[in-house]
Amino acid sequence: MIEYEKAYFIKLGKNGIWEKKCIDEGIIRLGFPNPFHEECLSGNFEPLRTYFEDEKQKSKGVVTSIINLIKVFYESNERILWITFYNRKLWWCFLKNGINEIENGSRIRSTINGWSSSDINGNELSIDKLSGKLTKVQMYQGTICEVKEREYLRNRINNKVAIEVDNAMKNLHVLENSLIPLIRNLPWKEFELLVDLIFSYAGWKRLGIIGKSEKDIDLDLIMPVNERRAFVQVKAASDQNEFDKYEEYFYQNGIYDEMYYVVHTMKSSIIQSDENKNVYIIDINKLIKLVINAGLIS
């Protein structure tokens, strides 16, 4: 379990110029000029304040912001988490004690166990899987700022589901279970229409008129963007023997690129060979998820 008192975001160089080097070497780097390094190490930041106000002609407000930033860098302990963003992933670390001066007045601190871009279970913390409330911190115009979404960040690093997400998942599970009897009680034509709407939502276009099926095909479909053809067989109930007949038709026909076998009630288990290419069985569990994703529950 990863625990910490506060979390800070750091921008590693202008336009991220130090990101790769810092992550590869397990360090963080601060590039502000600071001629009073030893004083800051001892906790005395007043000489630095005077330096920025008198020699750099900075306003008191700007100087206060700079001093606060530098203090965070110098005084951060092992209970402070640091994050940054690089290569479309969130990276996090804790810092060792000790600060070293390098060229151009920059200071560096070493991380305890390097930078990590995964949660405690090894799941990658990619930006597209994180809340915008957290990832927007990378737009901060300064160098260091405190992370406000501390609890959300803690949950993600520890691969822990937030209470809100847990409640939503439970409600979704209740909804899915409630849809099963509703779908199974649909008249066949309404069930076929439901399946047709699902495929329409996915971008498929029907060839022919709804309710008028060919001998061996319920839905004859085409994907406009690539002109792939598919046939969909809609069954209220089915078994292995019936499925095998339609699968054989699919392979012998040669017209279609894909086959979908939609069944809401299995008379017996339908086993699909691993060698089957472009043949997909949609059972009730898959079907209810497609209904929800297509917004067809109202």
C-alpha positions in Angstrom: 0.0 0.0 0.0 1.5 3.3 -1.1 0.8 6.1 1.5 1.9 9.7 1.5 1.0 13.0 3.1 1.1 15.3 0.1 1.7 15.0 -3.6 3.4 17.4 -6.0 3.6 17.7 -9.7 6.9 18.8 -11.2 7.6 20.0 -14.7 11.0 18.6 -15.7 12.5 21.4 -17.7 11.1 23.8 -20.2 8.9 21.9 -22.6 9.9 18.7 -20.8 13.5 18.9 -22.0 14.7 16.9 -18.9 11.9 14.4 -18.7 13.6 11.4 -20.3 17.0 12.0 -18.6 15.3 12.4 -15.2 13.2 9.3 -15.5 16.0 7.2 -16.9 18.4 8.2 -14.2 15.8 8.2 -11.3 16.2 11.9 -10.4 14.2 15.2 -10.3 15.8 18.4 -11.4 15.0 22.1 -10.5 16.5 24.7 -12.8 16.0 28.0 -10.8 19.1 30.0 -10.2 20.0 29.9 -6.5 23.3 31.4 -5.2 22.3 30.5 -1.6 22.3 26.7 -1.8 23.9 26.1 1.5 21.6 28.6 3.3 18.5 26.8 1.8 19.9 23.4 2.9 19.9 24.8 6.5 16.3 26.1 6.1 17.2 29.8 5.7 15.5 31.2 2.6 15.6 34.9 3.5 18.9 35.6 1.6 17.3 34.1 -1.5 14.2 36.2 -1.0 16.4 39.3 -0.9 18.3 38.2 -3.9 15.2 37.9 -6.1 13.6 41.2 -4.8 16.7 43.3 -5.1 18.9 41.9 -7.8 16.3 40.3 -10.0 13.7 43.0 -9.4 10.9 40.6 -8.9 7.7 41.7 -7.2 7.0 40.4 -3.7 4.2 38.2 -4.9 6.3 36.6 -7.6 9.2 36.1 -5.1 6.9 34.5 -2.6 5.8 32.0 -5.2 9.4 31.2 -6.2 10.5 30.8 -2.6 7.5 28.5 -1.8 8.4 26.4 -4.9 12.1 26.1 -3.9 11.2 25.3 -0.3 9.0 22.4 -1.4 11.9 21.1 -3.5 14.5 21.4 -0.6 12.2 20.3 2.2 10.4 17.4 0.6 10.7 14.2 2.7 10.0 10.5 2.2 6.3 11.1 2.9 5.9 13.3 -0.1 4.9 11.8 -3.5 6.1 13.4 -6.7 4.5 13.0 -10.1 5.1 14.0 -13.7 3.9 13.1 -17.1 6.0 11.6 -19.9 5.3 9.6 -23.0 1.5 9.8 -22.3 1.9 8.1 -18.9 1.9 9.3 -15.3 5.1 8.7 -13.4 5.5 8.8 -9.6 8.3 8.6 -7.1 9.5 9.4 -3.6 12.8 11.3 -2.9 15.9 10.4 -1.0 17.4 13.0 1.4 20.2 15.1 -0.1 20.4 17.7 -2.8 23.2 18.1 -5.3 24.3 21.1 -7.4 25.1 20.6 -11.1 25.9 22.8 -14.0 24.0 26.0 -14.7 22.8 26.3 -11.1 20.4 23.4 -11.3 19.8 21.1 -8.4 18.9 17.5 -8.5 17.5 15.0 -6.0 17.6 11.2 -6.3 14.5 9.0 -6.1 14.2 6.2 -3.6 13.3 3.4 -6.1 13.3 5.3 -9.4 10.3 6.6 -11.3 7.3 4.2 -11.8 4.5 4.5 -14.4 2.5 1.5 -13.0 0.2 0.9 -10.1 1.2 -1.5 -7.3 -0.2 -4.4 -9.4 1.8 -3.5 -12.5 -1.0 -1.9 -14.5 0.2 1.0 -16.6 -0.9 4.5 -15.6 -1.6 5.7 -19.1 -3.1 9.2 -19.5 -6.1 8.0 -21.4 -7.2 5.9 -18.4 -6.9 8.7 -15.8 -9.4 11.3 -14.8 -9.0 14.7 -16.5 -9.2 16.3 -13.0 -5.8 14.8 -12.4 -4.1 15.0 -15.8 -5.0 18.7 -16.2 -2.2 19.4 -13.7 0.3 19.0 -16.5 -1.0 22.2 -18.0 0.2 24.1 -15.0 2.4 27.0 -16.2 4.8 26.9 -13.4 7.3 24.3 -12.3 5.9 22.7 -9.1 2.4 22.6 -7.8 0.5 20.6 -5.2 -1.8 17.9 -6.6 -5.4 18.5 -5.4 -6.8 15.1 -6.5 -4.7 13.4 -3.9 -7.2 10.7 -2.9 -7.9 9.8 -6.6 -4.2 9.6 -7.2 -3.7 7.4 -4.2 -6.5 5.0 -5.3 -5.0 4.7 -8.8 -1.5 4.0 -7.6 -2.9 1.4 -5.2 -5.2 0.0 -7.9 -8.1 0.6 -5.5 -11.6 1.2 -6.8 -13.1 4.5 -5.5 -16.4 4.3 -3.6 -18.2 6.2 -6.4 -16.9 3.8 -9.1 -17.7 0.7 -6.9 -21.3 2.0 -6.5 -21.6 2.6 -10.2 -20.3 -0.9 -11.0 -22.8 -2.5 -8.6 -25.7 -0.5 -10.1 -24.5 -1.5 -13.6 -24.6 -5.1 -12.6 -28.1 -4.8 -11.3 -29.1 -3.1 -14.6 -27.5 -5.9 -16.6 -29.3 -8.6 -14.7 -32.6 -6.9 -15.1 -32.3 -6.7 -18.8 -31.9 -10.5 -19.2 -35.6 -11.4 -18.7 -36.7 -8.4 -20.7 -34.7 -9.4 -23.7 -35.7 -13.1 -23.5 -39.4 -12.1 -23.3 -39.3 -10.0 -26.5 -41.3 -11.3 -29.5 -39.0 -12.6 -32.1 -39.5 -9.7 -34.6 -38.8 -7.2 -31.8 -35.7 -9.1 -30.8 -34.5 -9.0 -34.5 -35.1 -5.2 -34.5 -33.1 -4.8 -31.3 -30.2 -6.7 -32.9 -30.5 -4.6 -36.0 -30.3 -1.4 -34.0 -27.2 -2.7 -32.2 -25.4 -3.3 -35.4 -26.6 0.1 -36.8 -25.1 1.8 -33.8 -21.8 0.0 -34.5 -21.8 1.4 -38.1 -23.1 -1.5 -40.1 -25.7 -0.8 -42.8 -28.4 -3.3 -43.6 -28.9 -4.5 -47.1 -32.6 -5.3 -47.6 -35.7 -4.5 -45.7 -36.2 -5.2 -42.0 -38.4 -8.1 -41.4 -37.7 -9.6 -44.8 -35.0 -12.2 -44.5 -33.3 -14.4 -47.0 -33.6 -18.2 -46.6 -30.4 -18.6 -44.5 -29.8 -15.0 -43.4 -31.6 -12.7 -40.9 -29.5 -9.6 -41.4 -27.4 -8.9 -44.4 -24.9 -6.1 -43.5 -22.2 -4.0 -45.0 -19.6 -1.8 -43.3 -19.5 1.4 -45.5 -16.0 2.4 -44.6 -14.3 -0.8 -45.9 -17.2 -2.6 -47.7 -16.8 -5.7 -45.5 -19.9 -7.9 -45.7 -21.4 -9.7 -42.7 -24.4 -11.9 -42.1 -26.2 -12.0 -38.7 -28.3 -15.0 -37.6 -30.7 -14.1 -34.8 -32.0 -16.9 -32.6 -34.2 -16.9 -29.6 -32.8 -20.3 -28.7 -30.2 -22.5 -30.3 -27.7 -25.4 -29.9 -24.5 -26.7 -31.3 -26.0 -28.6 -34.2 -27.8 -25.5 -35.5 -24.8 -23.3 -35.0 -22.6 -25.7 -37.0 -25.0 -25.6 -40.0 -24.8 -21.8 -40.2 -21.1 -21.8 -39.7 -20.7 -24.3 -42.6 -22.9 -22.0 -44.7 -20.7 -19.0 -43.9 -17.5 -20.8 -45.0 -19.1 -22.3 -48.1 -20.9 -19.2 -49.3 -17.7 -17.1 -49.8 -19.6 -13.8 -50.0 -19.3 -12.7 -46.4 -16.3 -11.5 -44.4 -17.8 -12.0 -41.0 -20.6 -14.0 -39.3 -22.4 -13.1 -36.1 -24.6 -15.6 -34.3 -26.9 -13.9 -31.8 -28.7 -16.1 -29.3 -30.4 -15.0 -26.1 -31.1 -18.5 -24.8 -28.7 -21.5 -25.3 -30.4 -24.9 -25.4 -26.9 -26.3 -24.7 -23.4 -24.9 -24.7 -22.1 -23.9 -28.1 -18.4 -24.5 -28.4 -16.5 -22.5 -31.0 -13.3 -23.9 -32.3 -10.1 -21.7 -31.9 -9.6 -22.1 -35.6 -12.8 -20.3 -36.5 -12.0 -17.1 -38.3 -14.3 -14.1 -38.3 -17.2 -16.1 -36.6 -18.6 -14.5 -33.5 -21.1 -15.8 -31.0 -23.1 -13.2 -29.1 -24.8 -14.7 -26.1 -27.1 -13.0 -23.6 -24.2 -11.7 -21.5 -22.5 -10.0 -24.4 -25.9 -8.9 -25.8 -26.9 -6.9 -22.7 -23.6 -5.0 -22.7 -24.1 -4.1 -26.3 -27.6 -2.9 -25.6 -26.4 -0.6 -22.8 -23.4 0.7 -24.9 -25.8 1.5 -27.7 -28.1 3.4 -25.4 -31.1 1.1 -26.2 -32.5 0.7 -22.6 -35.0 3.5 -22.7 
